[in-house]
Amino acid sequence: MTAPILPHLRIVDFLDAEAHAALLEWALANEARFVPAQLAGGMVKPEARRALVLRDLGPTADLLDARLREVAPHWSSMLRSTPFATSEVELELAAHNDGAHFTLHADTYASAQAARGDRMLSAVYYFHRRPKRFAGGALRLHRLGAAPGDAGLDIEPDDNSLVVFPSWGPHEVMPVRCPSGAFADSRFAVNGWIYRARG
């Protein structure tokens, strides 16, 4: 019997217009502070993950932290995940420009985050300038045991939408095409990880 595709939820219009605009403005104003994305252990490997990231979300950080904490129990129930008390919300702002991608992976890794607890839910919030000036960049969700190249379920990175799924689930970011190469035309996302404490 084939394992099912990773369970997930998709929420449209996750932020109000003011918060959405503020987050986009912050990303564009802080272009110079973005750095190449790292893998577990601090490695930069563009063949596996190519993106620019910033850990400072400025004035939107507290809003997103509070929203994710508030809805995490509901999401956990809807996904039929193990109930847990949220101990931490980790946030990362990511910009995906031409050629950006992230190969098949899961958001849980044993050693690097042990002191922080366990990542239970992953939440990805998408936003970009309008009209959209990039193509591709779908989030591809997979079945457990998936191998690189396997078919999955593609979820488009629609502006002001959020996708939630269990952090242990295999997924990837499909390649982005951004002909202008301009930072402002990137596929932007906030990657959020909702933790439970280890006790």
The 8 nearest C-alpha neighbors of each residue, nearest first, counted from 0:
[[1, 2, 3, 142, 143, 4, 144, 145],
 [0, 2, 3, 142, 4, 143, 144, 145],
 [1, 3, 142, 143, 0, 4, 144, 5],
 [4, 2, 142, 5, 1, 143, 6, 141],
 [3, 5, 142, 141, 6, 140, 2, 151],
 [4, 6, 142, 141, 140, 168, 3, 7],
 [7, 5, 164, 4, 78, 8, 165, 3],
 [8, 6, 164, 163, 5, 78, 9, 162],
 [7, 9, 163, 162, 10, 164, 6, 78],
 [8, 10, 162, 161, 163, 11, 7, 160],
 [9, 11, 161, 160, 13, 162, 8, 12],
 [10, 12, 160, 13, 159, 161, 9, 157],
 [13, 11, 159, 160, 14, 10, 15, 161],
 [12, 14, 11, 160, 159, 10, 161, 15],
 [15, 13, 12, 19, 18, 16, 159, 17],
 [14, 16, 18, 17, 19, 13, 12, 159],
 [15, 17, 19, 18, 20, 14, 21, 12],
 [16, 18, 20, 19, 15, 21, 14, 22],
 [19, 17, 21, 20, 15, 16, 14, 22],
 [18, 20, 16, 22, 17, 21, 14, 15],
 [21, 19, 23, 17, 18, 22, 24, 16],
 [22, 20, 18, 24, 19, 23, 25, 17],
 [21, 23, 25, 19, 24, 20, 18, 59],
 [24, 22, 26, 20, 25, 21, 27, 19],
 [23, 25, 21, 27, 22, 26, 28, 20],
 [26, 24, 22, 28, 23, 27, 21, 29],
 [27, 25, 23, 29, 24, 28, 22, 30],
 [26, 28, 24, 30, 29, 25, 183, 23],
 [27, 29, 25, 26, 30, 24, 31, 23],
 [30, 28, 26, 27, 31, 32, 25, 33],
 [29, 31, 27, 32, 33, 28, 26, 182],
 [30, 32, 29, 33, 28, 34, 27, 26],
 [33, 31, 30, 29, 34, 53, 52, 55],
 [34, 32, 53, 52, 51, 31, 30, 35],
 [33, 35, 51, 52, 36, 32, 53, 31],
 [36, 34, 51, 50, 52, 37, 43, 33],
 [37, 35, 51, 50, 52, 34, 43, 49],
 [38, 36, 43, 42, 41, 35, 39, 44],
 [37, 39, 42, 41, 43, 40, 36, 44],
 [40, 38, 41, 42, 37, 111, 108, 110],
 [39, 41, 42, 38, 111, 37, 110, 43],
 [40, 42, 37, 39, 38, 43, 36, 111],
 [41, 43, 38, 37, 40, 44, 39, 36],
 [42, 44, 37, 38, 45, 36, 41, 35],
 [43, 45, 46, 47, 48, 42, 37, 38],
 [46, 44, 49, 48, 47, 43, 50, 36],
 [45, 47, 44, 48, 49, 102, 101, 100],
 [48, 46, 45, 102, 44, 101, 49, 100],
 [49, 47, 101, 45, 100, 46, 44, 102],
 [48, 50, 45, 99, 100, 101, 36, 47],
 [51, 49, 95, 99, 36, 94, 35, 48],
 [50, 52, 35, 34, 94, 36, 33, 93],
 [53, 51, 93, 33, 34, 92, 36, 35],
 [52, 54, 33, 92, 55, 91, 93, 34],
 [53, 55, 91, 92, 56, 90, 52, 33],
 [56, 54, 57, 53, 91, 92, 60, 90],
 [57, 55, 60, 59, 54, 58, 92, 53],
 [56, 58, 55, 59, 60, 25, 22, 61],
 [57, 59, 60, 56, 61, 62, 22, 21],
 [60, 58, 62, 57, 61, 56, 63, 22],
 [61, 59, 56, 63, 62, 58, 57, 64],
 [62, 60, 64, 63, 59, 65, 58, 57],
 [63, 61, 65, 59, 60, 64, 66, 58],
 [62, 64, 66, 60, 65, 61, 67, 59],
 [65, 63, 61, 67, 62, 66, 60, 88],
 [64, 66, 68, 62, 63, 67, 69, 61],
 [67, 65, 63, 69, 68, 64, 62, 70],
 [68, 66, 64, 69, 70, 65, 71, 63],
 [69, 67, 65, 71, 66, 70, 64, 85],
 [68, 70, 66, 67, 71, 65, 72, 73],
 [69, 71, 73, 67, 72, 68, 74, 66],
 [70, 72, 74, 68, 73, 67, 69, 75],
 [73, 71, 75, 74, 70, 76, 82, 69],
 [74, 72, 76, 70, 75, 71, 77, 69],
 [75, 73, 77, 71, 76, 72, 78, 70],
 [76, 74, 80, 72, 78, 73, 77, 71],
 [75, 77, 79, 73, 74, 78, 80, 72],
 [76, 78, 74, 79, 75, 73, 80, 8],
 [77, 79, 75, 80, 76, 74, 6, 7],
 [80, 78, 76, 77, 75, 81, 82, 74],
 [79, 81, 75, 78, 76, 82, 165, 77],
 [80, 82, 83, 79, 75, 76, 119, 78],
 [83, 81, 80, 75, 72, 76, 84, 79],
 [84, 82, 195, 85, 81, 72, 75, 119],
 [85, 83, 195, 86, 82, 196, 72, 194],
 [84, 86, 195, 194, 87, 83, 193, 68],
 [85, 87, 195, 196, 194, 84, 88, 193],
 [88, 86, 194, 85, 193, 89, 195, 115],
 [87, 89, 193, 192, 64, 194, 90, 191],
 [88, 90, 192, 191, 87, 193, 91, 194],
 [91, 89, 191, 190, 88, 54, 192, 189],
 [90, 92, 54, 190, 189, 53, 93, 191],
 [91, 93, 189, 53, 52, 188, 54, 190],
 [94, 92, 52, 188, 51, 187, 189, 91],
 [93, 95, 187, 51, 185, 186, 50, 52],
 [96, 94, 186, 50, 99, 185, 187, 93],
 [95, 97, 185, 99, 177, 98, 175, 94],
 [96, 98, 177, 176, 175, 99, 180, 178],
 [99, 97, 175, 174, 176, 96, 100, 49],
 [98, 100, 49, 95, 175, 50, 96, 174],
 [101, 99, 174, 172, 49, 173, 48, 98],
 [102, 100, 48, 172, 171, 47, 49, 103],
 [101, 103, 171, 47, 104, 48, 172, 100],
 [104, 102, 171, 170, 147, 169, 101, 105],
 [105, 103, 169, 170, 102, 171, 106, 101],
 [104, 106, 169, 167, 168, 107, 170, 166],
 [107, 105, 166, 167, 108, 104, 118, 121],
 [108, 106, 105, 167, 166, 118, 109, 117],
 [107, 109, 110, 106, 111, 112, 39, 105],
 [108, 110, 111, 113, 112, 107, 117, 116],
 [109, 111, 113, 112, 108, 114, 40, 39],
 [110, 112, 113, 109, 108, 40, 39, 114],
 [113, 111, 115, 114, 110, 116, 109, 108],
 [114, 112, 116, 110, 115, 111, 109, 117],
 [113, 115, 112, 116, 111, 197, 110, 196],
 [114, 116, 112, 113, 196, 117, 194, 87],
 [117, 115, 196, 197, 113, 114, 195, 194],
 [118, 116, 194, 195, 119, 196, 197, 115],
 [117, 119, 194, 193, 166, 192, 120, 107],
 [118, 120, 166, 194, 193, 165, 117, 195],
 [121, 119, 165, 166, 193, 164, 192, 118],
 [120, 122, 192, 166, 164, 163, 191, 165],
 [121, 123, 163, 191, 162, 190, 192, 120],
 [124, 122, 190, 162, 161, 189, 191, 188],
 [123, 125, 161, 189, 188, 160, 122, 162],
 [126, 124, 188, 158, 160, 159, 156, 187],
 [125, 127, 158, 159, 187, 188, 124, 186],
 [128, 126, 187, 186, 158, 129, 131, 185],
 [127, 129, 131, 130, 184, 126, 183, 132],
 [130, 128, 131, 127, 132, 158, 184, 126],
 [129, 131, 128, 132, 127, 184, 133, 158],
 [132, 130, 129, 133, 128, 127, 184, 134],
 [133, 131, 184, 130, 177, 134, 185, 129],
 [132, 134, 177, 176, 131, 184, 185, 186],
 [135, 133, 176, 175, 177, 136, 132, 131],
 [136, 134, 175, 137, 174, 176, 173, 133],
 [135, 137, 175, 173, 174, 172, 138, 134],
 [138, 136, 155, 173, 154, 135, 153, 156],
 [137, 139, 172, 154, 153, 171, 140, 173],
 [138, 140, 153, 171, 152, 170, 151, 137],
 [139, 141, 170, 152, 151, 5, 138, 169],
 [142, 140, 151, 4, 169, 170, 5, 145],
 [141, 143, 4, 145, 5, 3, 2, 144],
 [144, 142, 145, 2, 169, 141, 168, 5],
 [143, 145, 142, 146, 169, 2, 141, 168],
 [146, 144, 143, 142, 141, 149, 147, 169],
 [145, 147, 149, 148, 144, 103, 141, 143],
 [148, 146, 149, 103, 145, 102, 150, 104],
 [147, 149, 146, 150, 145, 103, 151, 102],
 [150, 148, 147, 146, 145, 151, 141, 142],
 [149, 151, 148, 152, 141, 145, 139, 147],
 [152, 150, 141, 140, 139, 153, 149, 4],
 [151, 153, 140, 139, 154, 141, 4, 150],
 [154, 152, 139, 138, 137, 151, 155, 140],
 [155, 153, 138, 137, 139, 156, 152, 140],
 [154, 156, 137, 157, 153, 138, 136, 135],
 [157, 155, 125, 137, 158, 154, 136, 138],
 [158, 156, 155, 160, 125, 159, 126, 11],
 [157, 159, 126, 125, 160, 127, 156, 12],
 [160, 158, 12, 126, 125, 13, 11, 157],
 [161, 159, 11, 125, 158, 12, 10, 157],
 [160, 162, 124, 10, 123, 9, 125, 13],
 [161, 163, 9, 123, 122, 8, 10, 124],
 [164, 162, 122, 8, 7, 121, 9, 123],
 [163, 165, 7, 121, 120, 6, 166, 8],
 [166, 164, 120, 167, 168, 119, 121, 163],
 [165, 167, 120, 121, 106, 119, 168, 118],
 [168, 166, 105, 165, 107, 106, 169, 119],
 [167, 169, 166, 105, 165, 5, 170, 143],
 [170, 168, 105, 104, 141, 103, 140, 143],
 [171, 169, 140, 103, 139, 141, 104, 105],
 [170, 172, 103, 102, 139, 101, 138, 173],
 [173, 171, 101, 138, 100, 136, 137, 139],
 [172, 174, 136, 137, 100, 171, 138, 175],
 [175, 173, 100, 136, 99, 98, 135, 172],
 [174, 176, 136, 135, 98, 99, 97, 134],
 [175, 177, 97, 134, 133, 98, 135, 178],
 [176, 178, 97, 133, 180, 179, 96, 175],
 [177, 179, 180, 176, 97, 133, 132, 181],
 [180, 178, 181, 177, 184, 132, 97, 133],
 [179, 181, 178, 177, 97, 182, 96, 184],
 [182, 180, 179, 184, 183, 185, 96, 177],
 [181, 183, 184, 185, 180, 96, 30, 27],
 [182, 184, 181, 185, 27, 128, 127, 26],
 [185, 183, 182, 181, 132, 133, 128, 186],
 [186, 184, 96, 95, 182, 183, 187, 94],
 [185, 187, 95, 94, 127, 96, 188, 133],
 [188, 186, 94, 126, 127, 93, 185, 125],
 [189, 187, 125, 93, 124, 92, 126, 190],
 [188, 190, 92, 124, 91, 123, 93, 191],
 [189, 191, 123, 91, 90, 122, 188, 92],
 [190, 192, 90, 122, 89, 121, 123, 189],
 [193, 191, 121, 89, 88, 120, 118, 122],
 [192, 194, 88, 120, 118, 119, 87, 121],
 [195, 193, 118, 87, 117, 119, 86, 85],
 [194, 196, 86, 85, 117, 116, 84, 83],
 [197, 195, 116, 86, 198, 117, 194, 115],
 [196, 198, 116, 195, 117, 115, 114, 113],
 [197, 196, 116, 195, 117, 114, 115, 86]]
